[in-house]
Amino acid sequence: MVTVAHADVDAGETVWIGAMTQGHSGSSMHAVYSPVPADTANPGVPDYWAYCIEHDVSAKTNTTAVTRLASSLFGADYLDDPGSNYYGTDPTVAGKVRWIISNSYPALSLADFAAAAGVPGLSQDDAVEAVQYAIWRYTDLTFDANWNWAGSDSEANAEAAYWYLIGKINQGNTMSADDIASVTASVTAPAGAQQAGTLVGPFTVHTNQPTASVTVAPGVTVTDSTGAAINAAAVVDGQEIYLDLRASTSAGSATVTVSAQGAGGTGMVIAVPTVSGGTPTAANHRQTMILVAPSNATTTGTAAVNWSAAPSPSIGTTLVDDSDQDHVLAW
């Protein structure tokens, strides 16, 4: 059983802050890649996104950075001026920020965030602006500021989404680090010997999401224990599945993959050095960020199986003595 947690990042991992951004200038979120891409000049689609939690520190892109737990990163030994940033010095602020990023874009799809905020025309850039300003409202301020909205025709939408988030925090919403569950997806291969011409299995699915999907390479039909085909796009935790090899006679192998979607990993803090590959310190670091796994982030688990060929059919005859049914005839 192998699990590949695309939607989870552990503390101490090196990530890549790419040049790609979403949002308006001055209130954008940054692309994050984990692991560091082989070709950082062409990193591809981001694995994660990150919002700023240090308004007065300049951002740096196209650089390595290190993921940290907030408790090991913030405090008087890290921030240039701890009194001006409340994320690390006020425990309630971290909980508010975690709630904001877990209940907005991109942890929610743009459509879902717009619906929750009651802003059906919300654009991607305006959503990012609303979230970033809501974060800074708590990490860097103790009052509701007159933010410099981008000034587009949709300015009212961004501001409405912002006040939706602030209103939720004013209602007492918060989130601890333990509340942000990791997304799990794995599959256990059958223990016994397998053979062509049968239902190969069972494989057992494990996930903490409502449903997961199953794919098989090379492709074969996935069934239940009776051989009836199942909906491979909606398997559940603990479900046992089989590969239908009843029409096959040859030995072979396959890999079963279970995939689950969800925004696990959200809330990890990213420490950014001033020089790529360097170590960020209190006196020498760039804008600190907070990680967000997008709503379409995927965690996958795989299991491989081998099976032997079906026995070759044979034809033969047996003669017996009619008197006593043995194979010996008396003289």
Protein Blocks (a to p, Z undefined) as FASTA:
>chain_A
ZZddfkbccehiacdddfbdcddehiaccdddddddfblmlnojafbdcddfbfkbccde
hiadddddfklmgcjklbmblmlpcklmmmklmmmmmmmmmmccfkbcfklmmmmnopak
bcfklmmmmmmmmmmmmmmpcbdcddddehiaklmmmmmmmmmmmmmmmnopacdfklmc
cddddddddfbdcdehiacdddddddfbfbdcdddddddddddfkopacdfklccehiac
dddfklpcbdcddddddddedjehihiacdddfbghiacdfklccddddddddfkbccdd
ddddddddddddddddddddfklopabdcZZ
